[in-house]
Amino acid sequence: MSFRYCFTFSAVEMSVRYGDSTTNDDIINCYVHMGLERAKGLTNIVAVRNAHMRVLNTLIETMCDHCLSRVWRKQCYRYIKRLMPLLYEMLDPQRYQQKTQEIQTLYTFYFEEHQNSKQRHNSQHSPLSSIKKQP
């Protein structure tokens, strides 16, 4: 693997991780594609697994970063879901179950729980909630 390719992959990875191009979802697609292609070029099964897990873990870290836009983080989650069959092939059943449970727990925490608490907070502090209806 050439130095130039490694540098390009790392630069794209950083763009995904830090949301440098949050208006362009294609960068995530490019990153995932480059990561899968990079793994194809490896001969050692452990190295292949590590390459796949690097992509997946970067997407998970990005999904959990509240400093990035919600849209960007949700897009990362969509790609994580697309990579689940690959994860199934790489991990034994127990580790697969643990990883999928971890991903779902993180998604619930970072998206669903905060959305529910935000809705409860807004309805409690809404100016309309203190107005009584006239008969």
N, C-alpha and C positions, 0 to 999 in steps of 0.2 A: 504494500500500500504506500502510495507516494506521500511525501511530506505535504505537498499542496492539497491533496485530498483530505488528509487529516486536519489540516488547518481550516479548510472550508467546512468540514463536518463540525468542528468545534465552534466555528463562528456561527453557523446556522443553529447549533444547539444553544448557544448563548442568546441568540435572538429569540428563540422559543422560550427559554427559561425566564428571561427578563422582559418578555413582551415588547421587544423593540419594534415590532411590526404588527401591532394589535389591530390594524385595519386590514391586514392581509392574512387570511387564514391559510393561504397556500404555503406559507413558510413552515407551518406545522406538518403539512403533507410532505413537503420536501424533506424535512428533518426525519420523519418516520421512514420514508423511502430510502434516504441515504443510509440510515441506520440498518435497515434490513439488507440493503446491498452490501454494506460493510461487513455484516455478519456472514453473508454468503461467501465472501472471500477468505474466511478463516477456516483452518483445517481442524483445529483442536475443538472438541465439543464443549469444553469448559469455556473457552474463549468465545465461542458462538453464543452460549447461554449468557455470558457476561455482557456481550455486545447488545443482545436483545433486552436484557434487564436494565442496561444503562438508558436506553431509549424510554422504556416503560417508567423507570424511576424518575427520569427528568420530567416526563409528562405528569406524574403524580405530584412531584414537588411544585410544579407550576400550577396545577389545579388547586393546590392548598395555599397559594400565596395571595393573601388579601390585598397586597399592594398592586396587584394586576387587575385589569378589568374582569368583571364577571363573565362577559362574553368570551374573552380569551381563555379563561379557565374552564368554561363549559366546553369549548371547542377541544381543549386538551382531554377532557373527560370522554368526549365522543371517540377520540382516537384511542384512548385506553380501552374502551369497550370493543373497538375493532381488533385490538391486539389480544383479546382474551383467548381465542382459539390457539394462538401461538403460545401463550402462557400455559394453556392446558397441555400442550405437547411437550413443553420444556420441564415442567415440574411434576413431581409425584403427586398422587391424589390429595394427600394431607396438606402438602405445601401449597398446592393450587387452591384448595379450599381456604386456607389461611390468608393467602394473598387476595383472593376475590372478596373475602369478608373484610379485610383491611381496606380495600379500595371502596367498597360499599359504605363502610363506616365513615371513611373520610369524606365521601361524597355527601352523605347524610349530614355530617357535622358542618361542612363548609357551605352547603347549599340549602338543604331542606330545613335544618334546625334554625339557621340564622334568618331564613325567609319567614318561618313561622313566628319566631320571636319578634321580628321586625313588624309583622302584621299585627301581632298582639299589642306591641308598643304603640303603633300608629292608631289603632282603634281606641286604646285607652286614653291617648292624649289628643285625640281629634277634637277640634272645636265643635264639631257637629254632635259629638257624643253628650255634651252638656246641655244641648238645646232640647227642650221638651216639646213633644208634638202637641199641637193644638187640636182639640176635638172638633 
